[in-house]
């Protein structure tokens, strides 16, 4: 587990633009069992690719006419139980930190794994997500 003071700025990077943190498995279940609407779940992380590509890319993706109804995040290595529960909903994808999942009407419809984030610019991640928003959030 990481010290709260270490991860606070990393969490705020997303919460400052409207993301809600999920801290418990119950919060994850309540949100992801919804059968209506769209939900984006960002698995945040302390790694360099989260700081340099994931978080900036996710924030850029929100500069779009079409966005998910719910913006949420869990933090790997901090909210362990919530992250583990969210990952159950991400199956068949293996655990990946960082990552991004998009749900529509309670079903996983788009997933961005770590290997799709590493070494890619934030703009590429944003465009990937915007295309998914256009397809599933309209």
Backbone bond lengths (Angstrom), bond angles and torsions (degrees), N, CA, C in turn:
res aa  C-N    CA-C-N  psi(-1)  N-CA   C-N-CA  omega(-1)  CA-C   N-CA-C  phi
1 X - - - 1.446 - - 1.530 109.29 -
2 X 1.310 114.16 139.61 1.454 120.02 179.48 1.527 110.25 -90.61
3 X 1.325 117.75 147.43 1.467 120.24 177.30 1.530 110.88 -63.21
4 X 1.326 117.11 139.95 1.469 120.57 -178.67 1.525 113.63 -55.00
5 X 1.326 117.41 -38.44 1.470 119.43 -178.41 1.534 111.99 -67.46
6 X 1.325 117.46 -25.65 1.459 121.30 178.16 1.533 111.08 -72.62
7 X 1.320 116.77 -43.25 1.460 120.12 -174.15 1.532 113.71 -90.27
8 X 1.319 117.86 -11.09 1.474 120.35 -177.44 1.528 112.88 -52.36
9 X 1.343 119.85 -48.26 1.466 118.91 179.85 1.531 112.61 -65.80
10 X 1.321 117.32 -31.46 1.462 121.75 179.99 1.524 110.53 -70.76
11 X 1.325 116.14 -37.29 1.463 120.47 175.58 1.526 110.08 -68.16
12 X 1.337 115.60 -45.38 1.461 121.18 -177.54 1.523 112.03 -62.48
13 X 1.319 117.01 -26.81 1.451 121.42 178.23 1.531 110.40 -55.91
14 X 1.332 117.08 -34.02 1.463 121.07 178.50 1.526 112.64 -98.28
15 X 1.321 117.29 -40.57 1.468 118.39 -177.69 1.532 111.36 -65.59
16 X 1.315 117.46 -27.93 1.469 120.62 -179.98 1.526 112.66 -68.51
17 X 1.346 117.14 -15.52 1.466 120.49 177.97 1.529 111.43 -111.45
18 X 1.338 116.67 18.24 1.455 119.80 171.51 1.513 117.83 106.51
19 X 1.327 118.25 4.07 1.459 119.76 178.45 1.527 110.23 -79.23
20 X 1.326 115.55 139.47 1.463 122.18 175.59 1.514 108.69 -100.09
21 X 1.311 115.89 133.05 1.458 121.08 178.80 1.524 110.43 -81.05
22 X 1.318 115.29 138.99 1.452 122.11 173.32 1.528 106.76 -108.70
23 X 1.323 116.24 119.09 1.468 120.59 -174.81 1.521 113.77 -106.11
24 X 1.325 117.26 -17.20 1.463 119.61 -174.84 1.531 110.53 -129.12
25 X 1.323 116.92 156.85 1.465 119.75 175.16 1.533 111.98 -59.46
26 X 1.328 116.56 -34.11 1.461 120.45 -179.76 1.535 111.31 -64.39
27 X 1.332 116.80 -39.84 1.466 120.35 177.60 1.532 110.47 -64.02
28 X 1.324 115.99 -40.33 1.465 120.80 178.59 1.525 109.54 -62.78
29 X 1.328 116.61 -48.77 1.467 120.77 -179.56 1.521 111.41 -59.69
30 X 1.313 116.28 -45.38 1.469 120.42 -178.17 1.525 110.88 -58.60
31 X 1.311 116.63 -42.95 1.460 120.37 -177.64 1.527 112.46 -76.17
32 X 1.330 117.01 -46.35 1.465 119.53 -172.61 1.522 113.53 -82.14
33 X 1.304 117.81 -9.31 1.463 120.41 174.15 1.514 112.54 -88.13
34 X 1.332 117.01 -0.98 1.467 120.31 176.93 1.520 108.96 -63.51
35 X 1.307 115.53 137.75 1.452 119.54 -178.92 1.519 112.60 -101.66
36 X 1.325 116.24 10.23 1.459 121.48 177.78 1.514 110.50 -134.08
37 X 1.322 115.90 142.74 1.451 120.05 173.48 1.516 114.22 90.39
38 X 1.332 114.13 -178.57 1.461 121.26 -178.57 1.521 109.99 -121.63
39 X 1.315 114.92 144.09 1.458 121.67 -178.22 1.518 109.85 -136.64
40 X 1.328 116.06 130.14 1.456 122.37 173.97 1.520 107.65 -101.98
41 X 1.326 116.67 128.60 1.459 121.86 176.95 1.524 107.72 -118.52
42 X 1.325 116.49 118.30 1.457 121.84 177.37 1.523 108.25 -103.15
43 X 1.330 116.30 123.02 1.458 120.80 172.08 1.522 105.81 -88.54
44 X 1.321 115.20 102.51 1.456 122.53 -177.45 1.530 109.17 -79.90
45 X 1.319 116.11 160.36 1.458 121.01 -175.14 1.525 109.76 -156.72
46 X 1.335 115.89 162.68 1.460 120.78 177.86 1.533 112.36 -86.71
47 X 1.307 118.10 -3.57 1.464 120.72 -174.50 1.530 112.03 -69.84
48 X 1.302 114.96 161.73 1.458 121.50 -179.04 1.511 113.79 -63.05
49 X 1.340 117.74 -34.90 1.467 118.67 -179.07 1.529 111.02 -71.45
50 X 1.328 117.82 -25.15 1.469 120.05 174.34 1.522 109.35 -69.35
51 X 1.323 116.04 -43.03 1.468 120.62 -178.16 1.521 111.97 -72.24
52 X 1.319 117.36 -41.43 1.449 120.80 -172.98 1.511 115.20 -88.49
53 X 1.336 117.67 -23.37 1.463 119.74 -174.74 1.529 113.02 -130.52
54 X 1.323 117.12 -50.68 1.467 118.98 -173.72 1.521 112.97 -62.44
55 X 1.322 117.10 -62.47 1.465 119.14 -175.60 1.526 111.94 -61.06
56 X 1.340 118.85 -46.07 1.466 117.45 176.56 1.532 112.60 -61.44
57 X 1.324 117.58 -38.61 1.462 121.14 179.58 1.515 112.38 -66.17
58 X 1.317 116.31 -42.64 1.463 120.51 178.36 1.526 109.80 -62.47
59 X 1.326 116.68 -44.23 1.467 119.57 -179.91 1.532 110.73 -64.40
60 X 1.320 117.97 -41.78 1.468 120.98 177.13 1.529 111.38 -62.15
61 X 1.318 117.02 -34.44 1.466 120.63 -178.08 1.524 111.91 -65.00
62 X 1.319 117.04 -21.69 1.460 120.66 -178.45 1.530 112.18 -78.59
63 X 1.331 116.08 -8.36 1.462 121.20 174.99 1.523 107.29 -83.70
64 X 1.324 114.40 66.71 1.451 121.77 -173.64 1.520 108.73 -147.75
65 X 1.314 116.08 149.67 1.464 119.77 178.43 1.524 111.03 -69.11
66 X 1.323 116.57 -27.89 1.460 122.17 -178.55 1.526 108.29 -113.78
67 X 1.335 115.41 126.45 1.469 121.05 -178.67 1.525 109.34 -140.16
68 X 1.326 116.68 161.83 1.460 119.57 175.04 1.530 110.92 -65.07
69 X 1.325 115.57 153.56 1.466 121.61 178.06 1.521 111.78 -67.43
70 X 1.326 116.08 -37.94 1.468 121.58 -175.98 1.527 109.88 -123.59
71 X 1.321 116.21 130.51 1.465 122.49 176.34 1.520 107.38 -112.30
72 X 1.323 116.29 117.69 1.463 120.36 -176.11 1.515 110.93 -136.09
73 X 1.340 114.35 163.09 1.452 119.60 179.80 1.525 110.61 -150.01
74 X 1.313 114.89 145.99 1.462 123.15 168.05 1.515 105.93 -121.90
75 X 1.313 117.02 154.38 1.463 119.81 -177.49 1.528 109.45 -116.24
76 X 1.330 115.57 112.91 1.465 121.26 178.73 1.525 109.08 -63.04
77 X 1.301 116.95 135.69 1.454 121.75 179.73 1.520 113.17 83.68
78 X 1.334 117.31 -1.30 1.463 121.66 178.17 1.525 108.53 -125.80
79 X 1.327 115.57 -63.77 1.462 121.37 178.40 1.528 107.85 -94.25
80 X 1.311 115.09 66.08 1.467 121.50 -170.90 1.528 112.90 -57.08
81 X 1.330 117.38 -48.68 1.458 119.67 -176.66 1.527 111.43 -67.31
82 X 1.320 117.26 -40.05 1.464 120.56 177.65 1.529 110.40 -65.58
83 X 1.318 116.71 -41.08 1.465 120.96 178.86 1.517 110.35 -64.42
84 X 1.321 117.34 -44.23 1.462 120.87 178.39 1.523 111.10 -60.04
85 X 1.338 116.85 -41.90 1.466 120.19 179.89 1.520 110.07 -66.53
86 X 1.332 117.55 -43.60 1.464 120.00 178.87 1.523 110.28 -59.27
87 X 1.305 116.93 -40.58 1.467 120.89 -178.92 1.524 111.90 -63.43
88 X 1.321 117.81 -26.34 1.470 120.01 175.38 1.527 110.19 -64.06
89 X 1.321 116.38 -34.36 1.461 121.08 178.24 1.523 112.12 -75.84
90 X 1.328 117.08 -17.94 1.462 121.58 -177.99 1.529 112.81 -85.09
91 X 1.320 117.82 -7.97 1.466 120.23 -178.89 1.520 110.10 -56.00
92 X 1.315 118.35 140.86 1.451 129.94 18.66 1.530 114.84 -90.71
93 X 1.338 117.62 7.46 1.457 119.66 -179.92 1.525 109.95 -71.74
94 X 1.335 116.83 138.67 1.466 119.71 177.71 1.532 110.81 -73.37
95 X 1.333 116.70 162.04 1.470 119.79 177.12 1.523 110.86 -53.86
96 X 1.324 115.24 136.27 1.450 120.94 -176.45 1.526 108.38 -149.40
97 X 1.309 116.35 125.47 1.463 121.41 176.97 1.522 108.07 -130.09
98 X 1.306 116.09 123.46 1.451 129.24 -3.87 1.525 110.36 -78.73
99 X 1.325 115.25 169.99 1.458 121.45 175.01 1.525 108.80 -163.22
100 X 1.328 114.79 170.25 1.461 120.97 179.93 1.523 108.13 -139.64
101 X 1.333 115.34 132.40 1.461 120.65 178.14 1.523 109.58 -123.76
102 X 1.319 115.83 138.45 1.456 121.49 175.47 1.521 108.46 -117.03
103 X 1.330 115.12 127.43 1.465 121.91 179.28 1.519 109.43 -113.94
104 X 1.323 115.49 142.51 1.461 121.34 172.83 1.521 107.80 -129.55
105 X 1.314 115.32 124.79 1.456 121.49 179.08 1.528 111.77 51.26
106 X 1.334 115.32 41.71 1.457 121.28 176.15 1.519 115.76 81.26
107 X 1.322 118.03 4.93 1.471 120.96 -179.27 1.523 110.37 -119.52
108 X 1.332 115.22 139.57 1.463 121.04 176.24 1.527 108.72 -69.46
109 X 1.340 116.61 123.64 1.462 120.24 -177.62 1.531 113.33 -119.51
110 X 1.330 117.53 -15.95 1.468 120.53 -178.94 1.522 108.09 -155.36
111 X 1.343 116.31 137.96 1.454 119.88 -178.95 1.521 109.80 -142.72
112 X 1.319 115.57 133.21 1.464 122.21 178.27 1.528 107.05 -115.51
113 X 1.326 115.19 112.45 1.468 121.05 -178.64 1.528 110.73 -87.45
114 X 1.323 114.73 166.06 1.466 121.05 -179.98 1.528 111.91 -53.27
115 X 1.334 117.32 -42.05 1.470 118.22 -177.29 1.528 112.09 -68.82
116 X 1.332 117.82 -12.43 1.464 121.17 172.83 1.529 111.57 -89.79
117 X 1.323 115.92 -8.27 1.468 122.26 -178.20 1.522 111.28 -102.30
118 X 1.331 115.89 -45.75 1.467 121.44 -177.30 1.527 111.02 -57.11
119 X 1.324 115.48 130.74 1.457 120.59 174.64 1.520 115.02 76.03
120 X 1.324 116.72 4.87 1.458 120.09 179.18 1.521 109.68 -110.03
121 X 1.310 116.83 146.36 1.468 118.87 179.28 1.533 111.06 -73.74
122 X 1.311 114.99 155.87 1.463 121.54 179.60 1.526 111.15 -56.18
123 X 1.320 117.40 -36.94 1.456 121.21 -178.91 1.528 112.19 -61.82
124 X 1.321 116.83 -36.16 1.462 120.74 179.41 1.534 110.44 -68.87
125 X 1.316 116.13 -40.43 1.466 120.55 177.54 1.528 109.54 -65.02
126 X 1.326 116.86 -42.56 1.463 121.31 178.69 1.526 110.79 -60.20
127 X 1.310 117.50 -44.74 1.469 120.60 -179.53 1.522 111.04 -64.85
128 X 1.320 117.46 -40.25 1.462 121.41 176.77 1.527 110.00 -57.88
129 X 1.332 116.02 -47.43 1.460 120.32 -178.86 1.525 111.64 -68.06
130 X 1.314 117.54 -40.51 1.473 120.11 178.70 1.525 111.36 -59.94
131 X 1.336 116.60 -39.69 1.462 119.77 177.71 1.534 110.59 -63.55
132 X 1.336 116.26 -39.35 1.459 119.92 177.77 1.532 110.43 -66.74
133 X 1.328 117.53 -40.01 1.474 120.49 177.34 1.527 110.22 -60.83
134 X 1.335 116.48 -44.01 1.467 120.63 179.92 1.524 110.74 -59.59
135 X 1.329 115.39 -41.79 1.460 119.92 -177.20 1.530 113.08 -73.45
136 X 1.335 116.44 -41.17 1.468 118.94 -170.07 1.526 115.77 -110.14
137 X 1.313 118.05 -16.26 1.469 119.96 -174.89 1.528 113.29 -105.69
138 X 1.311 117.30 0.71 1.478 120.38 -178.96 1.513 111.25 -76.38
